Amino acid sequence: MAERMPPRRLKLVLILTVLAASSLALLAWTQMWVQAEVGLPDAGTQVLEIDGAVAAPALTALALSGFALAGALTIAGRFIRVVLGALEVLLGFSVFLAAYLAVEDPSQASAAAVTAATGIAGHESIKLSVIGTVVTPWPFVALAAAVIMAATGVAVILTSARWPGQTRKYQAVRFETVASPDGSDTAVPPVGYEPTEVAANDSVGDWDDLSRGEDPTAR
């Protein structure tokens, strides 16, 4: 499908995909990831709700980096696009790793919240104090965002040569030299060139007129 897509549309779709995946990762980071039941000494149990900010604190920086990367893609040249595509793959891998570790060991992902609530510290002590954990769907949303980010980075690398180049609002005009009937050479502008009108007075002259009390626009 990417091969049949026009270059400008391809560029837009990939940049929007980078933004969407980063937004999805950032959204997941704000939600609850783990419910942990913690045994308290002589006080029964307590259920703690651990959000992505605690379970995967690096996720916010990675997602924001994705936003910055999408902005850079809009103006990058061909070689830089390849570099940015590789960085997007790395960001996707990093997001995947952060979410995977939280899913793989929810008690460790809850460590900071458990320590704040109970004062218990240390990996083994926290693991013993956590009676049970329930993982919500949000870490898996972050995993999906990570896969999209990595796949988009690969697509950027593979299609960077097809992206449209940078455009210039103003281009230099080169005059062509042609032979006139009398044998002399004359410089003429290319076909379609429309010269712009040059103001009779420059800014310095206008300032002098204003100093004398005259209105330069009245002429």
C-alpha angles and dihedrals in degrees: 000000000000090000092058095044118101113252096245093048091046091054092048094048094050094047091048089049090054089051093046094049092048090048090051092051091048091049091051090050091060094053133081113274106174138024108204125191108210127193112227121205108258091344107083118235138320130203114223125196112215119196129200092266088067100032096046109012094170092061096085094056091047092050093048089050087057090057091051091048092053089053091050091051091061092066104023124118124232098274093044090049089060091050092048090048090055090049090052089054089051091049090051091051091049093050090048092051093049092050094041093054090053092051094043095051111018093169091059090045087056094048097106093049093045092051092048092050101040108016090237113140135179129067097259095043092050092047090054093046094052105085097183143347136206118202116212124214093258098086087055089052087055089050090053091049089051092053091049091050093051093045091049090051090054090048091052090053094048096045102034092105090060096053116109115259126242116284126219121220092204123037129189116254116223116204118221123223116229132177115251123214092260091057098255123122119245127192112227130177120249122267113284095023113139114194118222120234113258116219115246094226125041124220092269092055091047090052091052090052091051090050089056091050094254125133108232091197092059092074 
